[in-house]
């Protein structure tokens, strides 16, 4: 385990009897207290299917029962109860072109897609656009930048690009008619990005969306 950005932890799990995941799938981590109380949370997989370990990125939330335990208590060698891989809609099969649009921690499933594409020699199939507050707060920032991802930072400039959100001018050059478009981020980001894509001419039928937020 390591802490790649502030208030986060990256876990590498050795899952017994593991079934290889598809890029975009997630695992559920479940915690059980001594009194029987349980809490669980879903986390997207960042590792490629060919990775012998399952990599999860966990953002530490002040009111997050599971994330606080994973970030502050769990140590290397501890055992966790996990279930997965889960999900069949928000997955990339590695065969067709895709546009990946992420907000902040929404990049995690796209890192799995990128790593799979690189492992299979098909990185050319992916185009990536990411919105984040700052580079220091963006997980896997160096890996995404090395892949040529468009990084829009809202709180600081990047090169000659001033601070600002993703715009239609950013996304239109990345779009091709045969692409599947994946959008991942907070509910507000996902809604705004989807509206931006549709208003720019992307058909709604080509867009797959995954939102994250507090568990009920």
Protein Blocks (a to p, Z undefined) as FASTA:
>chain_A
ZZfbghiacdddddehiacddehiacddddddfkopacddddddfbdfklmbdcdddddd
fklmklmmmmmmocghiacdddddedjklccehlaccddddehjlmmmmmmmmmmmmmno
pammpccddddfblmlpghklmmmmnopacddfkbcehjbccddddfklmmmmpcfkbcc
dddddfklmmmmmmmmmmnopafklpccddddddZZ
